Every structure is written in structure tokens, then in C-alpha cells.
Amino acid sequence: MKIVHGLISGDSHAQLHRDAFTSRMSAKKWGDFIPRVVETRDKSHMTEPVDRAVERWMVNGQVIEKRGVANCPAIMTDPMRAYHPQRWDEVPKAVYDPLERLKVLDQDGVDAEVLFPNPPVQSASFLQGDAEYELACVRAYNDALAEWRQASDRYIPLALIPYLSDVKVAVKELERAVKAGHGGVLMLAEPNRALQGKENVFGLTGVSSTSRSVPMINDPYWDPFWAACQSLGVAVHWHATGGIGLLPPRWEKYNRAQETVTLLPCGLSVLSQYLPSLLFSGKLDRFPRLKWVCTETGIAWFPYVLDACDHEWERRHLWTEGVTTRPSEVFRRQMLVCFWFEKIGVDLRHAIGVDNIMWESDFPHNTSTYPGSRKMVEQSMTGVPDGERRQMLYGNAVNLYNLN
């Protein structure tokens, strides 16, 4: 892939077409349980109730996203970026059509995007049914998103995996997805906790209808999967809350805007509670070529967490307990993180590692840098030498995703 603009987004979101699942899953077998867009007048399906018919994504009989039919406020006409399309015909084509999307990328000066999900996917899988249903949905999603890569090498799609099946099934699906063009995998921060989760503040439903539990992510159960990722050369990705609803209670007197802006920073800090577990688990030492990426979390909090982990590692002589490598060394060897609007995180880049930082646009979500990505980059990158700028804005992404 040729670098023209000097920007690669390590976190953007691909909206699949409304027919992505109905055209790929058996109507005879799954019928109305197939993920699809439905019309509804039920006000319980709306974050902001209106007296008219709207459309919503439904998965296995559950409405998934109450705000609208697509999460794309950055490209809508609302200057406050609070409006979500209420019907499919309102969704701009650049949100779900990969060829139209390329025009938007060029307008915003972005060379390529790593593609995370948009509705109807809840965080990183379909947890609303049993193992067979989840696998069918995951396969349909991966096949549909692989078509973006086929449309242009400027897209780096991330595969989903099933959690309710045996780990061997997850490995097989990963191998199939990578062969189809996926450049990495998106995972829940802690699958078992996500299975037990409840509806979060944005109306994204992730409750499973199965009572099955999944081994914790540090369990040796997952080792075949980490081995497969390492062998295939694809990174594991955590996104935003990692699918875990660790958000504070809502104050009833907040209006919608206040509620949104107070909850978003909290959501972006969720993974700070999971990073130490990853660093102390030993799995990155067991799989030293496995790369791990945290996106849509900001980066300024990483130096403190790394300092705290190193402090505890030294104070408790954890190398005598089998944790042989200093946590910050593990991080710098194998992890990457993403920023988009912040300046303080870039100022702390040497405490994180210039080789460990990527830029993201978060298009088309409300916090996206679109359509002024270049201006926002300049605000964040004040005083940063050219070589370091190139590394963080696109060089590290080129290396991670083998885009040479």
C-alpha cells in the first residue's frame, strides 16, 4: 500500500450493510433470528422516544442499539454530533460502502483504516444466543467485512471469534478469516464477564441467553488461540471498554449531553483495570511474538499503570514468583496503543514508547477527528520531531499490519 497522506487510523468503524446477515445466513434455519434491520414504534427501543416509526438492528429477537440504526454522528449534519440515523435511508453511503468510504478518507487525508465493528455487533461478538447461532453470525460478519479488504488494500479488517464454542472452533474461524483478508482479531477484555453483563448506558445489549461460562482470558484454555495468533502474525485488539460495562451510575438530573460527556471518559479508562492482569499473566512471555493493541482508550494513563506495575514487580520480587520480565518491558516489546485528540499523551510518548503508539480517527463516531483530522493531528503533535511523527502517525501501523 502506498502512503500518500501520512495518516493511518488504528481505529475506525465499518458499518455493514443492512443485508449483510440476511444474505449470508440460512433463512430456513434462522428465520427472524438473523441480525437484521426492523421497523418499530416501540418507545422502549428508542433512547429518545418519538411518535413515529424508526428502524433498529435486532439480533435473536433483541434490539441492539437504541440510539439509532447506525453509529455515525460524525458524518451527519448535527454540529453537536448527537444525532444517530433513525432509519436506514438516512445513513450516508460512505458509512457502509467501502468504495464511497475511500472518497471520505481522501478528503480527510487518511491513507488507511483498521476496521472495528458498528451495530449490530456488541463489542466483539454475538452473545445473544447459543454456540451454533453465535458462530453463524460471526462467520457472516467476517465474510461481509472481508469484502472491504477485497475492495481496497487501504482497509485492515479485524475478525471476530466465537466464545460459546470450544477454543478449537475459535482457532479455526480465525484461520479462515485471516485467509479471507482479515489483518487482526478483536476480543473481549474478559469473555466470561461480558457474558454475564447487562445492558449498558447506550442501549447496547450483550446479555447471553446461555448459562455457559467461558474460562478467564488468562486460563491455559486460550493458549491454542494465542499460539494461532502468533503463528499467523496477527495482533489481538481490545477496544474502548473491552465489552465490559464498568460505568458509574447515571445521575437522573443530567440531560442527555451531560450524561454522554461524563460517561465517555469513564468508558475509555476501563481497560486500565485489565492491563495489569495481562502484563502479570505471563502469557506475553510465553508468546513473545504475539502483539496486543488497545484502541479508543487514549494513552496518557499508560505511564502511570506501567509505573505502578513495575513498582509492585520490584517491591514484591515477582521474578521469584514466575513473572520473569518487568511489566513495562513486556509492554514495550509487544503492545501498541492509540491516541486521537489528546496532547498530554503525546507529550508523554517517551514514557510509553514512540514505537508503541498509533494514531486513530474513530470515524464515524462522535469523538472522531473527521473532517479535520489534519488540524487535530497538528494540535497534538506540536514540537514532535518529524521522525517520531512518522512513526506514530503511520509507520508503526505499517509495521504491525505488514502494509509494506
Secondary structure, 3 states (H helix, E strand, C coil): CCCCCCCEEEEEECCCCCCCCCCCCCHHHHHHHCCEEEEECCHHHCCCCCCCCEEEEEECCEECCCCCCCCCHHHCCCCCCCCCCCCHHHCCHHHHCHHHHHHHHHHHCCCEEEEECCCCCECCECCCCCHHHHHHHHHHHHHHHHHHHHHCCCEEEEECCCCCCCHHHHHHHHHHHHHHCCCEEECCCCHHHHHCCCCCCCCCCCCCCCCCCCCCCCCHHHHHHHHHHHHHCCEEEEECCCCCCCCCCCCCCCCHHHHHHHHHHHHCCHHHHCHHHHHHCCHHHHCCCCCEEEECCCCCCHHHHHHHHHHHHHHCCHHHHCCCCCHHHHHHHHEEEEECCCCHHHHCHHHHCHHHEEECCCCCCCCCCCCCHHHHHHHHCCCCCHHHHHHHHHHHHHHHCCCC
